[in-house]
Amino acid sequence: MKSMRMWIVLSCAIALVSGSAMAAQQKAEKLTCCQEAAAAGKECRHKCCVAAHRDGKSCTKCNPNKEDLSLKKDAKKGSAAAKK
């Protein structure tokens, strides 16, 4: 009886870990419009993103986790290193 409980608990734990790992992998694959533009070496042309970037903010509609601000910081670091 104890070994049966152990197998049930072990299988549930494996299911939870593998399920969350697959969800994280799927989420990481989708790029925002700003990330796609940065990968192409361009600026995002969406009206909402352009207006937000002009104000120094993040477009919450397209980038709910503020991914576009991290792209801007990375670009500034890269251009500062290239100048030196």
OpenMM code with the backbone's topology and positions (N, CA, C; nanometers):
from openmm import Vec3, app, unit

residues = "MET LYS SER MET ARG MET TRP ILE VAL LEU SER CYS ALA ILE ALA LEU VAL SER GLY SER ALA MET ALA ALA GLN GLN LYS ALA GLU LYS LEU THR CYS CYS GLN GLU ALA ALA ALA ALA GLY LYS GLU CYS ARG HIS LYS CYS CYS VAL ALA ALA HIS ARG ASP GLY LYS SER CYS THR LYS CYS ASN PRO ASN LYS GLU ASP LEU SER LEU LYS LYS ASP ALA LYS LYS GLY SER ALA ALA ALA LYS LYS".split()
positions = [
    Vec3(0.0820, -0.1189, 0.0000),
    Vec3(0.0000, 0.0000, 0.0000),
    Vec3(0.0868, 0.1259, 0.0000),
    Vec3(0.1975, 0.1236, 0.0767),
    Vec3(0.2844, 0.2404, 0.0816),
    Vec3(0.3552, 0.2618, -0.0519),
    Vec3(0.3933, 0.1514, -0.1160),
    Vec3(0.4609, 0.1661, -0.2453),
    Vec3(0.3642, 0.2203, -0.3505),
    Vec3(0.2371, 0.1860, -0.3422),
    Vec3(0.1369, 0.2373, -0.4358),
    Vec3(0.1221, 0.3882, -0.4184),
    Vec3(0.1180, 0.4369, -0.2972),
    Vec3(0.1100, 0.5804, -0.2701),
    Vec3(0.2329, 0.6514, -0.3243),
    Vec3(0.3494, 0.5890, -0.3054),
    Vec3(0.4730, 0.6495, -0.3524),
    Vec3(0.4696, 0.6655, -0.5046),
    Vec3(0.4234, 0.5653, -0.5760),
    Vec3(0.4166, 0.5725, -0.7220),
    Vec3(0.3156, 0.6771, -0.7681),
    Vec3(0.2071, 0.6901, -0.6991),
    Vec3(0.1059, 0.7902, -0.7345),
    Vec3(0.1619, 0.9305, -0.7136),
    Vec3(0.2251, 0.9535, -0.6011),
    Vec3(0.2838, 1.0850, -0.5723),
    Vec3(0.3945, 1.1164, -0.6725),
    Vec3(0.4770, 1.0190, -0.7023),
    Vec3(0.5863, 1.0388, -0.7974),
    Vec3(0.5334, 1.0708, -0.9369),
    Vec3(0.4323, 1.0014, -0.9816),
    Vec3(0.3775, 1.0271, -1.1151),
    Vec3(0.3106, 1.1644, -1.1224),
    Vec3(0.2431, 1.2062, -1.0165),
    Vec3(0.1832, 1.3399, -1.0134),
    Vec3(0.2900, 1.4480, -1.0175),
    Vec3(0.3979, 1.4285, -0.9444),
    Vec3(0.5070, 1.5265, -0.9436),
    Vec3(0.5701, 1.5378, -1.0816),
    Vec3(0.5916, 1.4270, -1.1482),
    Vec3(0.6504, 1.4293, -1.2819),
    Vec3(0.5568, 1.4989, -1.3799),
    Vec3(0.4280, 1.4735, -1.3692),
    Vec3(0.3305, 1.5378, -1.4572),
    Vec3(0.3302, 1.6890, -1.4375),
    Vec3(0.3378, 1.7347, -1.3152),
    Vec3(0.3391, 1.8789, -1.2883),
    Vec3(0.4654, 1.9453, -1.3421),
    Vec3(0.5791, 1.8831, -1.3207),
    Vec3(0.7054, 1.9409, -1.3656),
    Vec3(0.7120, 1.9448, -1.5174),
    Vec3(0.6741, 1.8372, -1.5836),
    Vec3(0.6810, 1.8347, -1.7299),
    Vec3(0.5791, 1.9295, -1.7914),
    Vec3(0.4630, 1.9422, -1.7312),
    Vec3(0.3618, 2.0344, -1.7824),
    Vec3(0.4054, 2.1795, -1.7747),
    Vec3(0.4661, 2.2183, -1.6643),
    Vec3(0.5118, 2.3562, -1.6517),
    Vec3(0.6317, 2.3832, -1.7414),
    Vec3(0.7157, 2.2850, -1.7636),
    Vec3(0.8307, 2.3025, -1.8522),
    Vec3(0.7849, 2.3220, -1.9968),
    Vec3(0.6852, 2.2483, -2.0377),
    Vec3(0.6346, 2.2633, -2.1739),
    Vec3(0.5646, 2.3967, -2.1922),
    Vec3(0.4941, 2.4446, -2.0922),
    Vec3(0.4271, 2.5738, -2.1004),
    Vec3(0.5290, 2.6867, -2.1091),
    Vec3(0.6369, 2.6774, -2.0348),
    Vec3(0.7417, 2.7797, -2.0394),
    Vec3(0.8089, 2.7809, -2.1757),
    Vec3(0.8268, 2.6655, -2.2346),
    Vec3(0.8910, 2.6569, -2.3651),
    Vec3(0.8016, 2.7191, -2.4724),
    Vec3(0.6732, 2.6944, -2.4682),
    Vec3(0.5820, 2.7497, -2.5662),
    Vec3(0.5735, 2.9009, -2.5533),
    Vec3(0.5752, 2.9517, -2.4323),
    Vec3(0.5650, 3.0954, -2.4104),
    Vec3(0.6904, 3.1663, -2.4601),
    Vec3(0.8050, 3.1054, -2.4462),
    Vec3(0.9301, 3.1678, -2.4867),
    Vec3(0.9420, 3.1788, -2.6382),
    Vec3(0.8719, 3.0961, -2.7127),
    Vec3(0.8834, 3.0964, -2.8571),
    Vec3(0.8129, 3.2145, -2.9229),
    Vec3(0.7073, 3.2675, -2.8636),
    Vec3(0.6303, 3.3748, -2.9246),
    Vec3(0.6991, 3.5086, -2.9008),
    Vec3(0.7261, 3.5804, -3.0095),
    Vec3(0.7906, 3.7111, -3.0009),
    Vec3(0.6861, 3.8213, -3.0146),
    Vec3(0.7100, 3.9330, -2.9492),
    Vec3(0.6223, 4.0482, -2.9643),
    Vec3(0.6598, 4.1223, -3.0919),
    Vec3(0.5769, 4.2173, -3.1300),
    Vec3(0.6040, 4.2923, -3.2523),
    Vec3(0.7346, 4.3709, -3.2414),
    Vec3(0.7641, 4.4227, -3.1238),
    Vec3(0.8880, 4.4978, -3.1034),
    Vec3(1.0101, 4.4059, -3.1101),
    Vec3(0.9982, 4.2848, -3.0569),
    Vec3(1.1085, 4.1897, -3.0620),
    Vec3(1.1342, 4.1438, -3.2049),
    Vec3(1.0277, 4.1233, -3.2822),
    Vec3(1.0436, 4.0847, -3.4219),
    Vec3(1.1126, 4.1950, -3.5012),
    Vec3(1.0741, 4.3195, -3.4761),
    Vec3(1.1361, 4.4321, -3.5457),
    Vec3(1.2831, 4.4463, -3.5061),
    Vec3(1.3142, 4.4288, -3.3794),
    Vec3(1.4523, 4.4388, -3.3334),
    Vec3(1.5374, 4.3276, -3.3935),
    Vec3(1.4805, 4.2091, -3.4100),
    Vec3(1.5533, 4.0985, -3.4704),
    Vec3(1.5853, 4.1284, -3.6167),
    Vec3(1.4983, 4.2047, -3.6823),
    Vec3(1.5209, 4.2439, -3.8211),
    Vec3(1.6069, 4.3694, -3.8305),
    Vec3(1.6443, 4.4271, -3.7157),
    Vec3(1.7275, 4.5474, -3.7141),
    Vec3(1.6495, 4.6753, -3.7410),
    Vec3(1.5211, 4.6747, -3.7129),
    Vec3(1.4359, 4.7904, -3.7393),
    Vec3(1.3656, 4.8329, -3.6109),
    Vec3(1.2929, 4.9442, -3.6197),
    Vec3(1.2079, 4.9915, -3.5107),
    Vec3(1.0657, 4.9435, -3.5362),
    Vec3(0.9911, 4.9184, -3.4316),
    Vec3(0.8520, 4.8755, -3.4445),
    Vec3(0.7694, 4.9917, -3.4992),
    Vec3(0.6814, 4.9633, -3.5942),
    Vec3(0.6027, 5.0673, -3.6608),
    Vec3(0.4576, 5.0704, -3.6145),
    Vec3(0.4186, 4.9920, -3.5150),
    Vec3(0.2810, 4.9992, -3.4652),
    Vec3(0.2577, 5.1361, -3.4020),
    Vec3(0.1405, 5.1936, -3.4274),
    Vec3(0.1104, 5.3276, -3.3760),
    Vec3(0.1190, 5.3337, -3.2240),
    Vec3(0.0672, 5.2291, -3.1569),
    Vec3(0.0677, 5.2294, -3.0106),
    Vec3(0.2107, 5.2185, -2.9563),
    Vec3(0.2945, 5.1424, -3.0223),
    Vec3(0.4336, 5.1271, -2.9774),
    Vec3(0.5137, 5.2538, -3.0024),
    Vec3(0.4923, 5.3161, -3.1180),
    Vec3(0.5644, 5.4391, -3.1506),
    Vec3(0.5304, 5.5480, -3.0499),
    Vec3(0.4020, 5.5622, -3.0162),
    Vec3(0.3597, 5.6645, -2.9200),
    Vec3(0.4173, 5.6367, -2.7815),
    Vec3(0.4178, 5.5116, -2.7405),
    Vec3(0.4719, 5.4774, -2.6088),
    Vec3(0.6223, 5.4971, -2.6043),
    Vec3(0.6933, 5.4599, -2.7092),
    Vec3(0.8391, 5.4751, -2.7110),
    Vec3(0.8789, 5.6222, -2.7163),
    Vec3(0.7970, 5.7051, -2.7811),
    Vec3(0.8249, 5.8477, -2.7869),
    Vec3(0.8224, 5.9076, -2.6457),
    Vec3(0.7321, 5.8557, -2.5608),
    Vec3(0.7211, 5.9025, -2.4226),
    Vec3(0.8179, 5.8313, -2.3297),
    Vec3(0.8961, 5.7374, -2.3821),
    Vec3(0.9907, 5.6631, -2.2997),
    Vec3(0.9239, 5.5535, -2.2177),
    Vec3(0.8080, 5.5087, -2.2639),
    Vec3(0.7323, 5.4071, -2.1916),
    Vec3(0.7235, 5.2793, -2.2742),
    Vec3(0.6597, 5.1798, -2.2156),
    Vec3(0.6376, 5.0532, -2.2830),
    Vec3(0.4923, 5.0443, -2.3277),
    Vec3(0.4708, 4.9888, -2.4455),
    Vec3(0.3355, 4.9657, -2.4954),
    Vec3(0.2794, 4.8434, -2.4239),
    Vec3(0.1842, 4.8652, -2.3349),
    Vec3(0.1308, 4.7537, -2.2563),
    Vec3(0.0394, 4.6641, -2.3389),
    Vec3(-0.0117, 4.7133, -2.4494),
    Vec3(-0.0975, 4.6318, -2.5353),
    Vec3(-0.0158, 4.5230, -2.6053),
    Vec3(0.0957, 4.5601, -2.6619),
    Vec3(0.1781, 4.4655, -2.7384),
    Vec3(0.2832, 4.3963, -2.6523),
    Vec3(0.3271, 4.4602, -2.5453),
    Vec3(0.4343, 4.4092, -2.4601),
    Vec3(0.3903, 4.4105, -2.3142),
    Vec3(0.3064, 4.3160, -2.2728),
    Vec3(0.2545, 4.3185, -2.1359),
    Vec3(0.3627, 4.3021, -2.0290),
    Vec3(0.4747, 4.2405, -2.0626),
    Vec3(0.5832, 4.2219, -1.9657),
    Vec3(0.6974, 4.3195, -1.9898),
    Vec3(0.6717, 4.4257, -2.0646),
    Vec3(0.7675, 4.5326, -2.0937),
    Vec3(0.8933, 4.4803, -2.1623),
    Vec3(0.8748, 4.3910, -2.2588),
    Vec3(0.9867, 4.3362, -2.3326),
    Vec3(1.0561, 4.4434, -2.4176),
    Vec3(0.9796, 4.5429, -2.4648),
    Vec3(1.0363, 4.6442, -2.5514),
    Vec3(1.1361, 4.7343, -2.4779),
    Vec3(1.1159, 4.7572, -2.3495),
    Vec3(1.2109, 4.8385, -2.2742),
    Vec3(1.3439, 4.7666, -2.2576),
    Vec3(1.3402, 4.6354, -2.2407),
    Vec3(1.4655, 4.5609, -2.2296),
    Vec3(1.5407, 4.5630, -2.3614),
    Vec3(1.4702, 4.5677, -2.4738),
    Vec3(1.5357, 4.5776, -2.6042),
    Vec3(1.6055, 4.7127, -2.6190),
    Vec3(1.5409, 4.8171, -2.5708),
    Vec3(1.6002, 4.9511, -2.5775),
    Vec3(1.7273, 4.9589, -2.4926),
    Vec3(1.7240, 4.8984, -2.3721),
    Vec3(1.8411, 4.8990, -2.2850),
    Vec3(1.9564, 4.8226, -2.3493),
    Vec3(1.9249, 4.7081, -2.4110),
    Vec3(2.0281, 4.6287, -2.4775),
    Vec3(2.0887, 4.7041, -2.5951),
    Vec3(2.0065, 4.7789, -2.6668),
    Vec3(2.0558, 4.8560, -2.7806),
    Vec3(2.1473, 4.9692, -2.7347),
    Vec3(2.1126, 5.0327, -2.6226),
    Vec3(2.1964, 5.1397, -2.5698),
    Vec3(2.3314, 5.0860, -2.5239),
    Vec3(2.3310, 4.9695, -2.4589),
    Vec3(2.4560, 4.9090, -2.4132),
    Vec3(2.5433, 4.8726, -2.5319),
    Vec3(2.4829, 4.8200, -2.6367),
    Vec3(2.5571, 4.7811, -2.7559),
    Vec3(2.6174, 4.8999, -2.8275),
    Vec3(2.5429, 5.0115, -2.8372),
    Vec3(2.5944, 5.1297, -2.9050),
    Vec3(2.7019, 5.1989, -2.8206),
    Vec3(2.6912, 5.1925, -2.6885),
    Vec3(2.7933, 5.2525, -2.6018),
    Vec3(2.9237, 5.1724, -2.6108),
    Vec3(2.9130, 5.0424, -2.6203),
    Vec3(3.0331, 4.9578, -2.6331),
    Vec3(3.0976, 4.9754, -2.7696),
    Vec3(3.0190, 5.0025, -2.8731),
    Vec3(3.0726, 5.0203, -3.0077),
    Vec3(3.1461, 5.1549, -3.0186),
    Vec3(3.1018, 5.2547, -2.9427),
    Vec3(3.1663, 5.3860, -2.9474),
    Vec3(3.3054, 5.3839, -2.8845),
    Vec3(3.3252, 5.2971, -2.7853),
    Vec3(3.4536, 5.2909, -2.7154),
    Vec3(3.5504, 5.2214, -2.7993),
] * unit.nanometer
topology = app.Topology()
chain = topology.addChain("A")
for resn in residues:
    res = topology.addResidue(resn, chain)
    for name in ("N", "CA", "C"):
        topology.addAtom(name, app.Element.getBySymbol(name[0]), res)
